[in-house]
């Protein structure tokens, strides 16, 4: 059977493209090496709780078109992302706002908070930050950096802040209002029933095959489709001929606890270096769950190695140059379109993935 499109990857980019192509009367075959659809937004039911299997995914956007689009596939609740940071036995609200500063310094007004931060910055006298540590200190001062940034960042990147480039942190938003809403976006929430159902609906009308390795499949079926939408790793597509792009990866330890409420919040970040995990997710709080038990996931950040799932591109100068070389090769590939975070070596929020997939479909199906 001949298809118009072979879509490699049943994640959000692939699913949106498949949906748009199917609507346009095209025949799509979607394959994925995993044994489930939805990529990293896959939710698994455990104890009647939608568990975000590959880490917390909170939908947020300021793009009304994208918000309306995603609402065609699910109804969203009114969850607001308000993480808590734990440093030793101290708890602080994120993002950095007046609740954070009030707790740090026992003050009440924006003027007091600004004065403390400005004095700390002035005392440091950093005019040209040479690394991430100096960059962060020059933006937020000593206390916020030491308690809420340093340890967390070092765990995330697996490197000392002094050894990380300054440009990783371009800005650190300080809010001088009492507001714990992490995102500034107009629209925010969690799909009621989880993300998997959204992708299921998007893939209606496409043929889907799971547990399929693209490279093996291609050898067996070289002419199965007119065109390929490839959302895997761009360097793997070219058999790493120019070298490996680098990633960070995340390992999850998920457990069921015999309590109805473990930490009182969906997301708690652990900001001291000595605690090995970066954060604990308590999944039921995303959907205001009242289940008798709870499910938590501890997240551990580590260096990526071939054979494990890549998460975050390491956007430094070396990897940027290598990606550009791979992109030149990709642009020459006939009848192959590269998309998604792995195909574009780019960290995407979900709304940006949908937007990119819609743009791609619009150009392709016009």
RAHUHU-V342035 format. One record per pair of residues at least 24 apart in sequence whose C-alpha atoms are under 10 Angstrom apart, sorted by the first residue. I is the first residue (numbers start at 1). GAP is how many residues later the second one is. If there is no record, write none. Layout:
BEGIN
i:I gap:GAP
i:I gap:GAP
END
This chain:
BEGIN
i:1 gap:222
i:1 gap:223
i:1 gap:224
i:2 gap:25
i:2 gap:26
i:2 gap:27
i:2 gap:219
i:2 gap:221
i:2 gap:222
i:2 gap:223
i:2 gap:224
i:3 gap:24
i:3 gap:25
i:3 gap:26
i:3 gap:204
i:3 gap:220
i:3 gap:221
i:3 gap:222
i:3 gap:223
i:3 gap:224
i:3 gap:225
i:4 gap:24
i:4 gap:25
i:4 gap:220
i:4 gap:221
i:4 gap:222
i:4 gap:223
i:4 gap:224
i:5 gap:24
i:5 gap:25
i:5 gap:201
i:5 gap:219
i:5 gap:220
i:5 gap:221
i:5 gap:222
i:5 gap:223
i:5 gap:224
i:5 gap:330
i:5 gap:331
i:6 gap:24
i:6 gap:25
i:6 gap:201
i:6 gap:208
i:6 gap:217
i:6 gap:218
i:6 gap:219
i:6 gap:220
i:6 gap:221
i:6 gap:222
i:6 gap:223
i:6 gap:224
i:6 gap:330
i:7 gap:24
i:7 gap:25
i:7 gap:199
i:7 gap:201
i:7 gap:207
i:7 gap:218
i:7 gap:220
i:7 gap:221
i:7 gap:222
i:7 gap:223
i:7 gap:224
i:7 gap:329
i:7 gap:330
i:8 gap:24
i:8 gap:25
i:8 gap:204
i:8 gap:205
i:8 gap:206
i:8 gap:220
i:8 gap:221
i:8 gap:222
i:8 gap:223
i:8 gap:224
i:8 gap:330
i:8 gap:331
i:9 gap:24
i:9 gap:25
i:9 gap:28
i:9 gap:29
i:9 gap:30
i:9 gap:199
i:9 gap:201
i:9 gap:203
i:9 gap:205
i:9 gap:220
i:9 gap:221
i:9 gap:222
i:9 gap:223
i:9 gap:330
i:9 gap:331
i:10 gap:24
i:10 gap:26
i:10 gap:27
i:10 gap:28
i:10 gap:29
i:10 gap:30
i:10 gap:189
i:10 gap:190
i:10 gap:192
i:10 gap:193
i:10 gap:198
i:10 gap:199
i:10 gap:200
i:10 gap:221
i:11 gap:25
i:11 gap:26
i:11 gap:27
i:11 gap:28
i:11 gap:29
i:11 gap:30
i:11 gap:31
i:11 gap:185
i:11 gap:188
i:11 gap:220
i:11 gap:329
i:11 gap:342
i:12 gap:25
i:12 gap:26
i:12 gap:27
i:12 gap:28
i:12 gap:29
i:12 gap:30
i:12 gap:183
i:12 gap:184
i:12 gap:186
i:12 gap:187
i:12 gap:190
i:12 gap:219
i:12 gap:328
i:12 gap:338
i:12 gap:339
i:12 gap:341
i:12 gap:342
i:12 gap:345
i:13 gap:25
i:13 gap:26
i:13 gap:186
i:13 gap:216
i:13 gap:217
i:13 gap:218
i:13 gap:326
i:13 gap:327
i:13 gap:328
i:13 gap:337
i:13 gap:339
i:13 gap:340
i:13 gap:341
i:13 gap:342
i:13 gap:343
i:13 gap:344
i:13 gap:345
i:13 gap:347
i:14 gap:24
i:14 gap:25
i:14 gap:185
i:14 gap:188
i:14 gap:189
i:14 gap:215
i:14 gap:216
i:14 gap:217
i:14 gap:325
i:14 gap:326
i:14 gap:339
i:14 gap:340
i:14 gap:343
i:15 gap:24
i:15 gap:183
i:15 gap:184
i:15 gap:185
i:15 gap:186
i:15 gap:187
i:15 gap:188
i:15 gap:189
i:15 gap:191
i:15 gap:339
i:15 gap:342
i:16 gap:54
i:16 gap:182
i:16 gap:183
i:16 gap:185
i:16 gap:186
i:16 gap:187
i:16 gap:337
i:16 gap:338
i:16 gap:339
i:16 gap:340
i:16 gap:341
i:16 gap:342
i:16 gap:344
i:16 gap:345
i:17 gap:185
i:17 gap:186
i:17 gap:212
i:17 gap:322
i:17 gap:337
i:17 gap:339
i:17 gap:340
i:17 gap:341
i:17 gap:342
i:17 gap:343
i:17 gap:344
i:17 gap:345
i:17 gap:347
i:17 gap:348
i:18 gap:184
i:18 gap:185
i:18 gap:186
i:18 gap:187
i:18 gap:188
i:18 gap:189
i:18 gap:211
i:18 gap:339
i:18 gap:343
i:19 gap:180
i:19 gap:182
i:19 gap:183
i:19 gap:184
i:19 gap:185
i:19 gap:186
i:19 gap:187
i:19 gap:339
i:19 gap:342
i:20 gap:182
i:20 gap:183
i:20 gap:337
i:20 gap:338
i:20 gap:340
i:20 gap:341
i:20 gap:342
i:20 gap:345
i:21 gap:184
i:21 gap:185
i:21 gap:340
i:21 gap:341
i:21 gap:343
i:21 gap:344
i:22 gap:180
i:22 gap:181
i:22 gap:182
i:22 gap:183
i:22 gap:184
i:23 gap:182
i:24 gap:337
i:24 gap:341
i:24 gap:342
i:25 gap:180
i:25 gap:340
i:26 gap:179
i:26 gap:180
i:26 gap:339
i:27 gap:178
i:27 gap:179
i:27 gap:180
i:27 gap:198
i:28 gap:175
i:28 gap:177
i:28 gap:178
i:28 gap:179
i:28 gap:180
i:28 gap:197
i:28 gap:199
i:28 gap:200
i:29 gap:174
i:29 gap:176
i:29 gap:177
i:29 gap:178
i:29 gap:179
i:29 gap:180
i:29 gap:195
i:29 gap:196
i:29 gap:199
i:30 gap:173
i:30 gap:176
i:30 gap:177
i:30 gap:178
i:30 gap:179
i:30 gap:180
i:30 gap:182
i:30 gap:198
i:30 gap:199
i:31 gap:176
i:31 gap:177
i:31 gap:178
i:31 gap:179
i:31 gap:180
i:31 gap:181
i:31 gap:182
i:31 gap:183
i:31 gap:186
i:32 gap:176
i:32 gap:177
i:32 gap:178
i:32 gap:179
i:32 gap:180
i:32 gap:181
i:32 gap:182
i:32 gap:199
i:32 gap:200
i:33 gap:176
i:33 gap:177
i:33 gap:178
i:33 gap:179
i:33 gap:180
i:33 gap:181
i:33 gap:199
i:34 gap:175
i:34 gap:176
i:34 gap:177
i:34 gap:178
i:34 gap:179
i:35 gap:174
i:35 gap:175
i:35 gap:176
i:35 gap:177
i:36 gap:160
i:36 gap:173
i:36 gap:174
i:36 gap:175
i:37 gap:159
i:37 gap:160
i:37 gap:162
i:37 gap:163
i:37 gap:166
i:37 gap:171
i:37 gap:172
i:37 gap:173
i:37 gap:174
i:38 gap:157
i:38 gap:158
i:38 gap:159
i:38 gap:160
i:38 gap:161
i:38 gap:162
i:38 gap:164
i:38 gap:165
i:39 gap:157
i:39 gap:160
i:40 gap:155
i:40 gap:156
i:40 gap:269
i:40 gap:271
i:41 gap:153
i:41 gap:154
i:41 gap:155
i:41 gap:157
i:41 gap:158
i:41 gap:309
i:42 gap:152
i:42 gap:153
i:42 gap:154
i:42 gap:155
i:42 gap:156
i:42 gap:157
i:43 gap:150
i:43 gap:151
i:43 gap:152
i:43 gap:153
i:43 gap:154
i:44 gap:150
i:44 gap:151
i:44 gap:152
i:45 gap:148
i:45 gap:149
i:46 gap:209
i:46 gap:210
i:46 gap:237
i:46 gap:247
i:46 gap:248
i:46 gap:249
i:47 gap:209
i:47 gap:237
i:47 gap:244
i:47 gap:245
i:47 gap:246
i:47 gap:247
i:47 gap:248
i:48 gap:236
i:48 gap:241
i:48 gap:242
i:48 gap:243
i:48 gap:244
i:48 gap:245
i:48 gap:246
i:48 gap:247
i:49 gap:144
i:49 gap:145
i:49 gap:233
i:49 gap:234
i:49 gap:235
i:49 gap:236
i:49 gap:237
i:49 gap:238
i:49 gap:240
i:49 gap:241
i:49 gap:242
i:49 gap:244
i:49 gap:245
i:49 gap:246
i:50 gap:142
i:50 gap:143
i:50 gap:144
i:50 gap:145
i:50 gap:146
i:50 gap:233
i:50 gap:234
i:50 gap:236
i:50 gap:237
i:50 gap:239
i:50 gap:245
i:51 gap:143
i:51 gap:203
i:51 gap:230
i:51 gap:231
i:51 gap:232
i:51 gap:233
i:51 gap:235
i:51 gap:244
i:51 gap:245
i:51 gap:246
i:52 gap:142
i:52 gap:143
i:52 gap:144
i:52 gap:229
i:52 gap:230
i:52 gap:231
i:52 gap:232
i:52 gap:234
i:52 gap:244
i:52 gap:245
i:53 gap:199
i:53 gap:201
i:53 gap:230
i:53 gap:244
i:54 gap:196
i:54 gap:197
i:54 gap:198
i:54 gap:243
i:54 gap:245
i:54 gap:255
i:54 gap:257
i:55 gap:195
i:55 gap:196
i:55 gap:197
i:55 gap:224
i:55 gap:225
i:55 gap:226
i:55 gap:228
i:55 gap:242
i:55 gap:243
i:55 gap:244
i:56 gap:210
i:56 gap:211
i:56 gap:224
i:56 gap:225
i:56 gap:226
i:56 gap:227
i:56 gap:230
i:56 gap:241
i:56 gap:243
i:57 gap:132
i:57 gap:133
i:57 gap:137
i:57 gap:138
i:57 gap:229
i:57 gap:292
i:57 gap:293
i:58 gap:125
i:58 gap:130
i:58 gap:131
i:58 gap:132
i:58 gap:133
i:58 gap:228
i:58 gap:291
i:58 gap:292
i:59 gap:126
i:59 gap:128
i:59 gap:129
i:59 gap:130
i:59 gap:131
i:59 gap:132
i:59 gap:136
i:59 gap:290
i:59 gap:291
i:59 gap:292
i:60 gap:123
i:60 gap:124
i:60 gap:125
i:60 gap:126
i:60 gap:127
i:60 gap:128
i:60 gap:129
i:60 gap:130
i:60 gap:289
i:60 gap:290
i:60 gap:291
i:60 gap:292
i:61 gap:122
i:61 gap:123
i:61 gap:124
i:61 gap:125
i:61 gap:126
i:61 gap:127
i:61 gap:128
i:61 gap:288
i:61 gap:289
i:61 gap:290
i:61 gap:291
i:62 gap:121
i:62 gap:122
i:62 gap:123
i:62 gap:124
i:62 gap:125
i:62 gap:126
i:62 gap:289
i:63 gap:122
i:63 gap:123
i:63 gap:124
i:63 gap:288
i:63 gap:289
i:63 gap:292
i:64 gap:122
i:64 gap:123
i:65 gap:290
i:66 gap:121
i:66 gap:284
i:66 gap:285
i:66 gap:286
i:66 gap:288
i:66 gap:289
i:66 gap:292
i:67 gap:119
i:67 gap:120
i:67 gap:121
i:67 gap:284
i:67 gap:287
i:68 gap:119
i:69 gap:282
i:69 gap:285
i:69 gap:286
i:70 gap:121
i:70 gap:128
i:70 gap:132
i:70 gap:281
i:70 gap:284
i:71 gap:120
i:71 gap:127
i:72 gap:126
i:72 gap:129
i:72 gap:130
i:73 gap:118
i:73 gap:122
i:73 gap:124
i:73 gap:125
i:73 gap:126
i:73 gap:127
i:73 gap:128
i:73 gap:129
i:74 gap:116
i:74 gap:117
i:74 gap:118
i:74 gap:119
i:74 gap:120
i:74 gap:121
i:74 gap:123
i:74 gap:124
i:74 gap:125
i:74 gap:127
i:75 gap:114
i:75 gap:115
i:75 gap:116
i:75 gap:117
i:75 gap:118
i:75 gap:119
i:75 gap:123
i:76 gap:111
i:76 gap:112
i:76 gap:113
i:76 gap:114
i:76 gap:115
i:76 gap:116
i:76 gap:117
i:76 gap:118
i:76 gap:211
i:77 gap:111
i:77 gap:112
i:77 gap:113
i:77 gap:114
i:77 gap:115
i:77 gap:116
i:77 gap:209
i:77 gap:210
i:77 gap:211
i:78 gap:109
i:78 gap:110
i:78 gap:111
i:78 gap:112
i:78 gap:113
i:78 gap:114
i:78 gap:208
i:78 gap:209
i:78 gap:210
i:79 gap:109
i:79 gap:110
i:79 gap:111
i:79 gap:112
i:79 gap:206
i:79 gap:207
i:79 gap:208
i:79 gap:209
i:80 gap:100
i:80 gap:101
i:80 gap:102
i:80 gap:103
i:80 gap:107
i:80 gap:108
i:80 gap:109
i:80 gap:110
i:80 gap:206
i:81 gap:99
i:81 gap:100
i:81 gap:101
i:81 gap:102
i:81 gap:107
i:81 gap:108
i:81 gap:109
i:81 gap:184
i:81 gap:185
i:81 gap:186
i:81 gap:205
i:82 gap:97
i:82 gap:98
i:82 gap:99
i:82 gap:100
i:82 gap:101
i:82 gap:183
i:82 gap:184
i:82 gap:185
i:82 gap:186
i:83 gap:97
i:83 gap:98
i:83 gap:99
i:83 gap:182
i:83 gap:183
i:83 gap:184
i:83 gap:185
i:83 gap:186
i:83 gap:196
i:83 gap:198
i:84 gap:96
i:84 gap:179
i:84 gap:180
i:84 gap:181
i:84 gap:182
i:84 gap:183
i:84 gap:184
i:84 gap:185
i:84 gap:186
i:84 gap:195
i:85 gap:62
i:85 gap:63
i:85 gap:64
i:85 gap:67
i:85 gap:182
i:85 gap:183
i:85 gap:184
i:85 gap:185
i:85 gap:186
i:85 gap:187
i:85 gap:194
i:86 gap:61
i:86 gap:62
i:86 gap:182
i:86 gap:183
i:86 gap:184
i:86 gap:185
i:86 gap:186
i:86 gap:193
i:87 gap:59
i:87 gap:60
i:87 gap:61
i:87 gap:64
i:87 gap:65
i:87 gap:182
i:87 gap:183
i:87 gap:184
i:87 gap:185
i:87 gap:186
i:87 gap:188
i:88 gap:59
i:88 gap:182
i:88 gap:183
i:88 gap:184
i:88 gap:186
i:88 gap:187
i:90 gap:57
i:91 gap:177
i:91 gap:178
i:91 gap:179
i:92 gap:55
i:92 gap:56
i:92 gap:176
i:92 gap:177
i:93 gap:85
i:93 gap:86
i:93 gap:87
i:93 gap:88
i:93 gap:89
i:93 gap:175
i:94 gap:54
i:94 gap:80
i:94 gap:81
i:94 gap:85
i:94 gap:86
i:94 gap:87
i:94 gap:88
i:94 gap:174
i:94 gap:175
i:95 gap:77
i:95 gap:78
i:95 gap:79
i:95 gap:80
i:95 gap:84
i:95 gap:85
i:95 gap:86
i:95 gap:87
i:95 gap:88
i:96 gap:44
i:96 gap:48
i:96 gap:52
i:96 gap:76
i:96 gap:77
i:96 gap:78
i:96 gap:79
i:96 gap:80
i:96 gap:81
i:96 gap:82
i:96 gap:83
i:96 gap:84
i:96 gap:86
i:97 gap:76
i:97 gap:77
i:97 gap:78
i:97 gap:79
i:97 gap:80
i:97 gap:81
i:97 gap:82
i:97 gap:83
i:97 gap:84
i:97 gap:85
i:98 gap:76
i:98 gap:77
i:98 gap:78
i:98 gap:79
i:98 gap:80
i:98 gap:81
i:98 gap:82
i:99 gap:76
i:99 gap:77
i:99 gap:78
i:99 gap:79
i:99 gap:80
i:99 gap:81
i:100 gap:44
i:100 gap:48
i:100 gap:74
i:100 gap:75
i:100 gap:76
i:100 gap:78
i:100 gap:79
i:100 gap:80
i:101 gap:42
i:101 gap:43
i:101 gap:73
i:101 gap:74
i:101 gap:75
i:101 gap:76
i:101 gap:77
i:102 gap:76
i:104 gap:39
i:104 gap:40
i:104 gap:43
i:105 gap:38
i:108 gap:70
i:109 gap:67
i:109 gap:68
i:109 gap:69
i:110 gap:65
i:110 gap:66
i:110 gap:67
i:110 gap:68
i:111 gap:65
i:113 gap:63
i:114 gap:26
i:114 gap:60
i:114 gap:62
i:116 gap:24
i:116 gap:25
i:116 gap:26
i:116 gap:27
i:117 gap:24
i:117 gap:25
i:117 gap:26
i:117 gap:27
i:128 gap:38
i:129 gap:36
i:129 gap:37
i:129 gap:38
i:130 gap:32
i:130 gap:33
i:130 gap:34
i:130 gap:35
i:130 gap:36
i:130 gap:37
i:131 gap:30
i:131 gap:31
i:131 gap:32
i:131 gap:33
i:131 gap:34
i:131 gap:35
i:131 gap:36
i:131 gap:37
i:131 gap:38
i:132 gap:28
i:132 gap:29
i:132 gap:30
i:132 gap:31
i:132 gap:32
i:132 gap:33
i:132 gap:34
i:132 gap:35
i:132 gap:36
i:132 gap:37
i:132 gap:38
i:133 gap:27
i:133 gap:28
i:133 gap:29
i:133 gap:30
i:133 gap:31
i:133 gap:32
i:133 gap:33
i:133 gap:36
i:134 gap:27
i:134 gap:28
i:134 gap:31
i:134 gap:32
i:135 gap:26
i:135 gap:27
i:135 gap:30
i:135 gap:31
i:135 gap:32
i:135 gap:33
i:135 gap:34
i:135 gap:35
i:135 gap:36
i:135 gap:37
i:136 gap:25
i:136 gap:30
i:136 gap:32
i:136 gap:33
i:136 gap:34
i:136 gap:35
i:136 gap:36
i:139 gap:30
i:139 gap:31
i:139 gap:32
i:139 gap:33
i:139 gap:34
i:139 gap:35
i:140 gap:31
i:140 gap:32
i:140 gap:33
i:140 gap:34
i:146 gap:125
i:146 gap:126
i:147 gap:123
i:147 gap:124
i:147 gap:125
i:147 gap:126
i:148 gap:121
i:148 gap:122
i:148 gap:123
i:148 gap:124
i:149 gap:122
i:149 gap:123
i:149 gap:124
i:150 gap:121
i:150 gap:122
i:150 gap:123
i:151 gap:119
i:151 gap:120
i:151 gap:121
i:151 gap:122
i:151 gap:123
i:151 gap:124
i:151 gap:125
i:151 gap:127
i:152 gap:117
i:152 gap:118
i:152 gap:119
i:152 gap:120
i:152 gap:121
i:152 gap:122
i:152 gap:123
i:152 gap:124
i:152 gap:125
i:152 gap:126
i:152 gap:127
i:153 gap:118
i:153 gap:119
i:153 gap:120
i:153 gap:125
i:154 gap:117
i:154 gap:118
i:154 gap:119
i:154 gap:124
i:154 gap:147
i:155 gap:115
i:155 gap:116
i:155 gap:117
i:155 gap:118
i:155 gap:119
i:155 gap:120
i:155 gap:121
i:155 gap:122
i:155 gap:123
i:155 gap:145
i:155 gap:146
i:155 gap:147
i:156 gap:92
i:156 gap:93
i:156 gap:94
i:156 gap:117
i:156 gap:121
i:156 gap:122
i:156 gap:143
i:156 gap:144
i:156 gap:145
i:156 gap:146
i:156 gap:147
i:156 gap:156
i:157 gap:90
i:157 gap:91
i:157 gap:92
i:157 gap:144
i:157 gap:145
i:157 gap:146
i:157 gap:155
i:157 gap:157
i:158 gap:90
i:158 gap:143
i:158 gap:144
i:158 gap:145
i:164 gap:152
i:165 gap:151
i:165 gap:152
i:167 gap:148
i:167 gap:149
i:168 gap:146
i:168 gap:147
i:168 gap:148
i:189 gap:97
i:189 gap:98
i:190 gap:96
i:190 gap:97
i:191 gap:95
i:191 gap:96
i:192 gap:94
i:192 gap:95
i:193 gap:94
i:194 gap:92
i:194 gap:93
i:215 gap:24
i:225 gap:110
i:226 gap:109
i:226 gap:110
i:227 gap:107
i:227 gap:108
i:227 gap:109
i:227 gap:110
i:228 gap:106
i:228 gap:107
i:228 gap:108
i:228 gap:109
i:228 gap:110
i:229 gap:106
i:229 gap:107
i:229 gap:108
i:229 gap:109
i:229 gap:110
i:229 gap:111
i:229 gap:114
i:229 gap:131
i:230 gap:106
i:230 gap:107
i:230 gap:108
i:230 gap:109
i:230 gap:110
i:230 gap:112
i:230 gap:113
i:231 gap:106
i:231 gap:107
i:231 gap:108
i:231 gap:109
i:231 gap:110
i:231 gap:111
i:231 gap:112
i:231 gap:113
i:232 gap:106
i:232 gap:107
i:232 gap:108
i:232 gap:109
i:232 gap:110
i:232 gap:111
i:232 gap:112
i:232 gap:113
i:233 gap:77
i:233 gap:105
i:233 gap:106
i:233 gap:107
i:233 gap:108
i:233 gap:109
i:233 gap:110
i:233 gap:111
i:233 gap:112
i:234 gap:89
i:234 gap:92
i:234 gap:93
i:234 gap:95
i:234 gap:96
i:234 gap:104
i:234 gap:105
i:234 gap:107
i:234 gap:108
i:234 gap:109
i:234 gap:110
i:234 gap:111
i:235 gap:87
i:235 gap:88
i:235 gap:90
i:235 gap:91
i:235 gap:92
i:235 gap:94
i:235 gap:95
i:235 gap:107
i:235 gap:108
i:235 gap:110
i:236 gap:70
i:236 gap:106
i:236 gap:107
i:237 gap:89
i:237 gap:93
i:237 gap:101
i:237 gap:106
i:238 gap:88
i:238 gap:91
i:238 gap:92
i:240 gap:86
i:241 gap:85
i:242 gap:80
i:242 gap:81
i:242 gap:83
i:242 gap:84
i:243 gap:76
i:243 gap:79
i:243 gap:80
i:243 gap:83
i:244 gap:61
i:244 gap:62
i:244 gap:75
i:244 gap:78
i:244 gap:79
i:245 gap:59
i:245 gap:68
i:245 gap:69
i:245 gap:70
i:245 gap:73
i:245 gap:74
i:245 gap:75
i:245 gap:76
i:245 gap:77
i:245 gap:78
i:245 gap:81
i:245 gap:100
i:246 gap:57
i:246 gap:58
i:246 gap:59
i:246 gap:64
i:246 gap:65
i:246 gap:66
i:246 gap:67
i:246 gap:68
i:246 gap:69
i:246 gap:70
i:246 gap:72
i:246 gap:73
i:246 gap:76
i:246 gap:99
i:247 gap:55
i:247 gap:56
i:247 gap:57
i:247 gap:58
i:247 gap:62
i:247 gap:63
i:247 gap:64
i:247 gap:65
i:247 gap:66
i:247 gap:67
i:247 gap:68
i:247 gap:72
i:247 gap:95
i:247 gap:98
i:248 gap:53
i:248 gap:54
i:248 gap:55
i:248 gap:56
i:248 gap:57
i:248 gap:61
i:248 gap:62
i:248 gap:63
i:248 gap:64
i:248 gap:65
i:248 gap:66
i:249 gap:51
i:249 gap:52
i:249 gap:53
i:249 gap:54
i:249 gap:55
i:249 gap:56
i:249 gap:59
i:249 gap:60
i:249 gap:61
i:249 gap:62
i:249 gap:63
i:249 gap:64
i:250 gap:27
i:250 gap:28
i:250 gap:48
i:250 gap:49
i:250 gap:50
i:250 gap:51
i:250 gap:52
i:250 gap:53
i:250 gap:54
i:250 gap:58
i:250 gap:59
i:250 gap:60
i:250 gap:61
i:250 gap:62
i:251 gap:26
i:251 gap:46
i:251 gap:47
i:251 gap:48
i:251 gap:49
i:251 gap:50
i:251 gap:51
i:251 gap:57
i:251 gap:58
i:252 gap:25
i:252 gap:28
i:252 gap:29
i:252 gap:44
i:252 gap:45
i:252 gap:46
i:252 gap:47
i:252 gap:48
i:252 gap:49
i:253 gap:24
i:253 gap:27
i:253 gap:43
i:253 gap:44
i:253 gap:45
i:253 gap:46
i:253 gap:47
i:254 gap:26
i:254 gap:27
i:254 gap:28
i:254 gap:41
i:254 gap:42
i:254 gap:43
i:254 gap:44
i:254 gap:45
i:255 gap:39
i:255 gap:40
i:255 gap:41
i:255 gap:42
i:255 gap:43
i:256 gap:37
i:256 gap:38
i:256 gap:39
i:256 gap:40
i:256 gap:41
i:257 gap:35
i:257 gap:36
i:257 gap:37
i:257 gap:38
i:257 gap:39
i:258 gap:34
i:258 gap:35
i:258 gap:36
i:258 gap:37
i:259 gap:32
i:259 gap:33
i:259 gap:34
i:259 gap:35
i:259 gap:36
i:260 gap:24
i:260 gap:29
i:260 gap:30
i:260 gap:31
i:260 gap:32
i:260 gap:33
i:260 gap:34
i:260 gap:35
i:261 gap:24
i:261 gap:28
i:261 gap:29
i:261 gap:30
i:261 gap:31
i:261 gap:32
i:261 gap:33
i:261 gap:34
i:261 gap:35
i:262 gap:31
i:262 gap:32
i:262 gap:33
i:262 gap:34
i:263 gap:31
i:263 gap:33
i:266 gap:30
i:267 gap:29
i:267 gap:30
i:268 gap:30
i:269 gap:29
i:269 gap:30
i:275 gap:25
i:276 gap:24
i:276 gap:25
i:277 gap:24
i:310 gap:31
i:310 gap:32
i:311 gap:30
i:311 gap:31
i:311 gap:34
i:311 gap:35
i:311 gap:36
i:312 gap:29
i:312 gap:30
i:312 gap:33
i:312 gap:34
i:312 gap:35
i:312 gap:36
i:313 gap:28
i:313 gap:29
i:313 gap:31
i:313 gap:32
i:313 gap:33
i:313 gap:34
i:314 gap:31
i:314 gap:32
i:314 gap:33
i:315 gap:30
i:315 gap:31
i:315 gap:32
i:319 gap:26
i:320 gap:25
i:320 gap:26
i:337 gap:27
END
